[in-house]
Amino acid sequence: MMQRSYVHSSEENISPVNPPLVGEGQHPDKMQGHWVLARAGKRVLRPGGIELTRQMLDALAISPQDSVVEFAPGLGITAAMVLKRRPVAYWGVEREPAAAECLRDRLAGTKAEIVLGLAEQSGLPGACATVVYGEAMLSMQSQEQKNRIVTEARRLLAPGGRYGIHELCYSPDDLLDHLHHEIQAALSKEIHVGVQPLSRSEWIRFFEQNGLKVTWSAEAPMHLLQPQRVLRDEGLRGSLRVAFNVATNPKLRHRIFAMRQLFTKYREHLRAISLVGQRESTNA
Ligand SMILES: C[S@@+](CC[C@H](N)C(=O)[O-])C[C@H]1O[C@@H](n2cnc3c(N)ncnc32)[C@H](O)[C@@H]1O
């Protein structure tokens, strides 16, 4: 197994010196957009950035009494933040083998357990968690898959437990249908993932229909690839790493510029949203 070295700095800034080999085997022109970004050295891969993540974690109020499941931890940035809150247990369920390997390296020596598998079928015991959350993973699923994942979140949550998400949403809430289709098609073509966001009220309905009472929500602009956001998310050294990788790798540059162009084109209609919902406190 390949060994990677890590530079430890402040808070969640534990950054791989070499980007993890995520997306290995995918043709550079067809690689899923989040792995293109990861290969460029970007570690924060969610639409509202680290700031919306902090707000979501505060709203989830994770404490040393909690047992936590994270769906799709990716490169483990939020996992490291959550582990600082010293939960009783933390499980990360990630489907990409290289990311799971990177997470096991990165979180070695903590109580984190990484499950290589699907969020919709985690294999974890029912009611094992008081908190379940996932970022930038539901938006890339069909409606049926979204339903399967929230059903699994509910199964994992003990009565009264909290579920948090941080995803893409359409704006305004009543965005015309033809724009939904146009944006979905354009993003899916460029990012090579079937991107299917919902509007704010659709996300809220999705929670309610699955027995989760929304207790908190917030939104942020979708500025994933804007220079100021990259600086805030990755720090100065991380941003320089991304800039260097983009400058020296024409294939990465081509893909990242194309994604940024799309995000800019639809900046009025795509935002980041985070919701926290609570499962009823009895076993319904
Ligand atoms: C855009 S990245 C987000 C990573 C991380 N959550 C973040 O916000 O930085 C999407 C992640 O979702 C994972 N993923 C997508 N569908 C999944 C599923 N059904 N089960 C587990 N992981 C999944 C991918 O492997 C990838 O790590």
The ligand as an SDF file (V2000), in Angstrom:
LIG
                    3D

 27 29  0  0  0  0  0  0  0  0999 V2000
  -18.3340   16.0240   -4.2670 C   0  0  0  0  0  0  0  0  0  0  0  0
  -17.5620   14.8030   -3.2940 S   0  0  0  0  0  0  0  0  0  0  0  0
  -17.8400   15.4400   -1.6700 C   0  0  0  0  0  0  0  0  0  0  0  0
  -16.8550   14.9060   -0.6510 C   0  0  0  0  0  0  0  0  0  0  0  0
  -17.0030   15.5090    0.7520 C   0  0  0  0  0  0  0  0  0  0  0  0
  -18.2900   15.1620    1.3240 N   0  0  0  0  0  0  0  0  0  0  0  0
  -16.8520   17.0180    0.6980 C   0  0  0  0  0  0  0  0  0  0  0  0
  -17.8710   17.7020    0.8420 O   0  0  0  0  0  0  0  0  0  0  0  0
  -15.7270   17.5250    0.5610 O   0  0  0  0  0  0  0  0  0  0  0  0
  -18.7220   13.4800   -3.3940 C   0  0  0  0  0  0  0  0  0  0  0  0
  -18.3680   12.2760   -2.5400 C   0  0  0  0  0  0  0  0  0  0  0  0
  -19.4930   11.4220   -2.4430 O   0  0  0  0  0  0  0  0  0  0  0  0
  -19.0400   10.0770   -2.5250 C   0  0  0  0  0  0  0  0  0  0  0  0
  -20.2600    9.3180   -2.8300 N   0  0  0  0  0  0  0  0  0  0  0  0
  -21.1480    9.5720   -3.8290 C   0  0  0  0  0  0  0  0  0  0  0  0
  -22.1840    8.7320   -3.7520 N   0  0  0  0  0  0  0  0  0  0  0  0
  -21.9610    7.9310   -2.6830 C   0  0  0  0  0  0  0  0  0  0  0  0
  -22.6900    6.8650   -2.0890 C   0  0  0  0  0  0  0  0  0  0  0  0
  -23.8450    6.4470   -2.6140 N   0  0  0  0  0  0  0  0  0  0  0  0
  -22.1890    6.2650   -0.9860 N   0  0  0  0  0  0  0  0  0  0  0  0
  -21.0020    6.6840   -0.4500 C   0  0  0  0  0  0  0  0  0  0  0  0
  -20.2600    7.6760   -0.9830 N   0  0  0  0  0  0  0  0  0  0  0  0
  -20.7390    8.3030   -2.0760 C   0  0  0  0  0  0  0  0  0  0  0  0
  -17.9640   10.1640   -3.5880 C   0  0  0  0  0  0  0  0  0  0  0  0
  -17.1480    9.0250   -3.6050 O   0  0  0  0  0  0  0  0  0  0  0  0
  -17.2490   11.4220   -3.0960 C   0  0  0  0  0  0  0  0  0  0  0  0
  -16.3570   11.1390   -2.0450 O   0  0  0  0  0  0  0  0  0  0  0  0
  1  2  1  0
  2  3  1  0
  2 10  1  0
  3  4  1  0
  4  5  1  0
  5  6  1  0
  5  7  1  0
  7  8  2  0
  7  9  1  0
 10 11  1  0
 11 12  1  0
 11 26  1  0
 12 13  1  0
 13 14  1  0
 13 24  1  0
 14 15  1  0
 14 23  1  0
 15 16  2  0
 16 17  1  0
 17 18  1  0
 17 23  2  0
 18 19  1  0
 18 20  2  0
 20 21  1  0
 21 22  2  0
 22 23  1  0
 24 25  1  0
 24 26  1  0
 26 27  1  0
M  CHG  2   2   1   9  -1
M  END
$$$$
